[in-house]
Amino acid sequence: MPSTVVVGGFFGDEGKGKIISYLAQKDDPKIVVRGGAGPNAGHTIEDGEKKYKVRMLPSGFLNKNAGLMIGPGVVINPEVLHKEIEEFGTSTRTFIDNNCGIIEKTHTDVDAGGRLKEKIGSTGSGTGPANADRALRTLKMAKEIQSLKPYLIDVAEQLHNALDSEQNILVEGTQGTFLSLWHGTYPYVPSKDVTASGICADIGLGPKNVDDVMVVFKSYVTRVGTGTLDGELPMDEVSKRGWSEVGTVTGRQRRAAEFDFNLAKRAIMLNSATQIALTKLDVLFPECAHKNSFDDLSLSAKKFITRIEDSTDVAVTLIGTGPGVNDIIDLRE
């Protein structure tokens, strides 16, 4: 049952898109499947001179042999989905579950103002209101939308057929552990659980069908919008350190803090993580930019990685050393 689940370890923006894109090409999975809330999550992937921003399709779309699936726990904006399918040329290998929920204009209208926007800092994507309607059992399903019929499938059945044939599956999470509705900094969280357990439930994958859980940490912590961020640095200090970033979906400035070892340890616990992917090591240690060998890292960078491993008791197996998909040190056996 060769399946790997990839989730964020902090507040989103950890670089999951890069890690998933790398794994999709390196491990050549039969299926890349996305769980999570909806188009309120964005992933950025850089491949050579090209930069992709994706909100609905799995980030593993650069592997042209992989089937791209969206599990029934995800709510879909058909307009966003159709746009990405056309832009990335994935019409023949994109599949969505019959029971994916549908975001309509009424949902985006509610999400664009009032308490959700002003207090919670919602992205305005309509994801939260759509998930609320799903809980009320009033939400439309994908199987009711004519334009989505070419893509409809039973995602759980396809996943288990692939596992029975011993084919690789890559499971893509969204947001980050401490944005979970259950385990995050409520109420400043999205409308679902986004830990590994929640992502697996979204796609119909049971606990005994998971081989590895990879938690992605950035070499420092960032957060978009409101909510707790321990050790938050002033924006001028963030800029001075070269940590200034904006959110993929919102375009809002990300707040930042130094790597939080206690938070990392809790994320490992909540996700039953077996591996760690560490991104943006080159931002923290510029001398490590574009390195592809652990031996070539500076002593200070190696000590930082060792401290993470000692603190969490989990191995760092992937290390991002630049924005490109292949700016990676792969330490997996």
Disulfide bonds with the S-S distance in Angstrom:
none
